[in-house]
Structures are given as structure tokens and as C-alpha cells.
Amino acid sequence: MVRVARVQPESIAEELGIEPGTEIVAVDGRAIEDFLDWEFLTATDEFEVEVRTPAGEAIVFEIERPEGLSLGVELEPPTVRRCANRCEFCFIEGLPKGLRKPLYVRDDDYRLSFAYGNFATLSNLKERDFERIIEYRLSPLYVSVHATPWDARKVLLNNPRVPDIVAQLRRLVDAGIEFHGQMVVVPGLNDGEVLEASLRDLWSFGAACRSVAIVPVGLTQFSHLYTGKTMDRERASELLAVAERWGARALAERGERWVFGSDELYLLAGAALPDSAFYGDFPQVENGVGAVAMLRQRVADAVESLPRLVGRKIGIVTGTAMRDLMPPLLGLLAAQTEAVLELIPVENSLFGPTTTTAGLLVGADIRRALSARHDLDLALIPAETINDAGVFLDDDTFADVRASLPMPVFPSHDFIDVLAEVESTGVLLTGSAR
């Protein structure tokens, strides 16, 4: 069932009298299953919408709208399709107890793969799902491949009923669907020949497989299913060598690197991270592939636009993975602004010291790092630590954390987004904010 969550003011929907709670029944006589149907079937300028009001009245609207004008309807979030696998390395299985319930939802939804770039295993696709993907041209998809050899994939996903991913992808590719793939590599399960076989299979799809990311398995102190080997420096180096060998082949034969190791893989291997040119159009930056290179590029491109903040002391909170990578960036920022920038690497108190990613820091970590820092004029924290509602993973809110600290605190994606605006906000104009 699809319902209206919100109607935008002064929109076509408001003019028609559509209100929150209205059920969308059909468009042009075709039943609406979810947001995909709604988005695709209302993409034309003229259509008929059958609804049922909150009072139970059935109404049919004949809609004509100017090209490109939104109808002004926001739908309630869809029911997320759950994952039927029990992967030992699943991040959800490494969460502590007591967090908010939505964090424990293991989604495996092809619709979210297309709409938001979420990775899905495709292991729960039904015939109707294939038909919809092909009809609506849901391309590219983001696919958690992990392994293409069927037996290895069954073990890896801990699901003996998992379908043959190669056959699934072949059907989609033959229908014109493209995809990005990721391989979360678990030592002893899908490295070595399994990884090589998987890359050969994905290579066989040609340009339809747009990119492949090789990501080392990541664990928290709460991971209770995992029984495999840890990802040490030697194993990470072996994986990185595979990625670079296949990437060099792809670059020579197809003009694009195609397969990439994640930033974390480089860090675990103790290898230097490539520059931004290495990643082309950054096909999997949201998956941690080239994120550091993109950050470096953003800073280099915009640093000269920053204002002078002479003598101001600014704290930069980050995860321990960035301890050695951040100083050169802060040096560039300090040279331009003449501010004093102090790096504050923080160990993750919720997931444990093996979780080093800045974006997984929680509210308690930010409080611990900054509560006694009365010497700071300003502090920046990773924007990725909070969701759209301003909530950290430990349910602490950014508003509460900010109010408890002795300096102005801002979430930042790349430093530039905040430092370029501090003068206009008045944060540092009148001297110390202490």
C-alpha cells in the first residue's frame, strides 16, 4: 500500500485537495505497488490517478501538468525488503545491543540499490522483480557480488538457497541493465582463486559491469558470527596486488581502470593512496573507494578561496584511520587561513578500536574528544557521523552534543564547506567563542 506522507505547499497536489494519508491506488488503471510504480507511471505530463482519501472516499484525478513540474506529493517510506542471508561479515551482526531498531534492519532491496546506490545481493529476487527491473530500466544497480562461484557464494552468504549470481546478472545484462559490483573479501573464503574466478566472470560482462570494488572484511568488537581469519597487512597486500593487476589490464584493454581497492585496503596494506586521476569519475566513492583522493582534490581546488582566520584554533575530529593522512591537508588549510588546526583522532567507543572509520564515530566519542577543550575557537566533526535527522549511531543527537560543548561545532564534509562560511556566520569575528 502506498500512502501520501506530505503535500508540498502551492503544488498541483495541494490544489487538487490531496492530503497526507491518502492512499494511491492506481495510475492510468495500473495498480501502484510502491514508489517505483509511482515515479515511473507519473513521469508523463498527462495521467489519471485513482486514490482513496483518509475518510475512505474513492476519487479519480485527471492530471495535466507543465513539463517538468513536480506534482508535489511525497510518499511514505517503503517497507524495506529484508535480507535472507546470514553473512558472517555482515555489519549488522557486528552492532551492539540497545541501539534504535531501524539500525538492525538488514535490507537487501533492489529498489534501494537503484534509487540510492545501496548494495544488494539480488538473492531474494523473484520473477516479478526481474520483470520490473527490466521494464523500468533500473540501471545501474549496485550489487554485492562477493563471489561468483556458486558453492563459494553459498558459504559466504551462509545461505544454501542463494541463486546463481552469474545467471542472474546475465539475464539482466542481456536486457540492457548495467551494474557496479563489490567484493567484500574474507580471508580463506573468497580470496585467492575464488576472487580470480569472480573477476573473470565479471570481466566477461564487458562494459555492463561498470566497476568492481575490492573491500576487506571489517569487524567490530561485537561481531559474533565471524569465525574466519583476520585481514592483516600481508593479506591486504595480496588483495591490493590483485586489484592493481586487473586494473592495469582494464586500463590497457578498455581505457578504464574498472577494478579498485577500497581506501581501507590501501591503509591495511600500508600502501600509498592514489591521487584523484586514478579513480576517473569515482564510480564507488560512497563505498569508500577514492574518498580520501576526492577529499584531497576538493581541498586543493578550493583552499585559496578560504578567508584569513589568523591565530584561531580549530579542532578537527576524525577516526584513527585518518591519523597519518590528515596532516598534509591541514597544512594546506593552515597556510591559507593562518589558523591553528589541531587534528583530534578519536578511538571508537561503541564499536571498538578495530573500527577506525571517521563516519562511524558516535556522539559519546565527540563529547569525550571535545568536552574539556576550552582552548578551541571552533571544532569540525565528520558530517557522515549523523543522519539526515541529526542523530548519531548511539542515538545521541547533534543538537544535544553541540549544546554540551564549550565551542561552536559544525559537521563538515571537506573542511571547505564550513571554513569558507565562518566569517559570514560571525562565529570567529568577535574573538574566541569560549
ABEGO torsion letter per residue (X at the ends): XBBBABBBBGBAAAAAGBBBGBBBABBGGBBBABAAAAAAAAABABBBBBBBBAAGBBBBBBBBBBBGBBAGBBBBBBBBBBBABBBAABAAAABBBGBBAAAABBBBBAAAAAAAGBBBAGAABBAAAAAAAAAAGBOBBBBBAGBABAAAAAAAAGBAABBBAAAAAAAAAAAGBBBBBBBBBBBGAABEAAAAAAAAAAAAAEAABABBBBBBBBBBAABAABABBBBBAAAAAAAAAAAAAAAAAAAAAAGBAGBBBBAAAAAAAGBBBBBAAAAEAGAAAAAGBGAAAAAAAAAAAAAAABBBBBGBBBBBBBBAAAAAAAAAAAAAAAAAAGBBBBBBBBBBAAAEAABABAAABBAAAAAAAAAABAABABBBBBAAABBAAGBBAAGBBAAAAAAABABBBBBBAAGAAAAAAAAAAGAAAAEBAX
